[in-house]
């Protein structure tokens, strides 16, 4: 009976702790100008690209939390009676990010607004994971052999690439596209995930499917201090996210040209034969004449 109760409690806590994987989390504390917490405050998080909103309220400790938020551009508004409206715009939430944003309210009318603008991603102070994020702008602007976005993993600190990895022209089903090591670990041992779903197939850890640069929103390369939600890997965790639609109509056109005339030739085939020069000889029988 005791074992059943323990198992039930563990299952309950597992359900209360949602994994981040491909989504983001934003949390923080709302206080007044003296530092006192403000409970029961209405907090609204809005995706400015999709015009989609999430609502939350602060608890008795003045803490609010938004979980499982898709990566993208956001604005945060906070309203409380007796205080000016707080508006934070230009926020970027990234894949698998745990961001913190504390809000200090100013006394005044709700009709007045205190606006704060941010053009960079929020600092991730709630997690000790070592990682870096490659966004879709890098995937579209940087040259890629075969348009394989996994080649951009080499831009992350702690990643050591191999010759076969650098020459991988395709990510789908390719063993060599996973032939990189993280922080001195073994190659072909990293976990690759797409929209929260593992893409590694049996055999040599080759990814089953990798999106094109046009379809990719961003991906995060996590190399150390991984959270408990990531298992089954002895190397890094690569979190890829598909690009979602926005409130505006848009499209893209891509043209790719690969020609062998611009491909560098291996150094072993470019060496030209040179006539042997007569070696200097001496009358001494010392073996130093061979040096």
Secondary structure, DSSP 8 states (H G I E B T S, - for coil): -HHHHHHHHHHHHHHHS---TTSEEEEEEEE-TTS-B--S-EEEEEETTTTEEEEEE--TTSEEEEEEE-SEEEEEEEE-TTB-EEEEEEEEE-TT-EEE--EE--BS-TTSEEEEE--SB---TT---EEEEEEHHHHHHS--GGG-GGGGGGGSTTEEE-HHHHT----TT-SGGG-EEETT--SS--EEEETTEE-B-TTT--BS----TTTEEEEEEEEES--TT--S-SS-EEEEEE----SS-----------GGGS---HHHH------------S---GGGG-
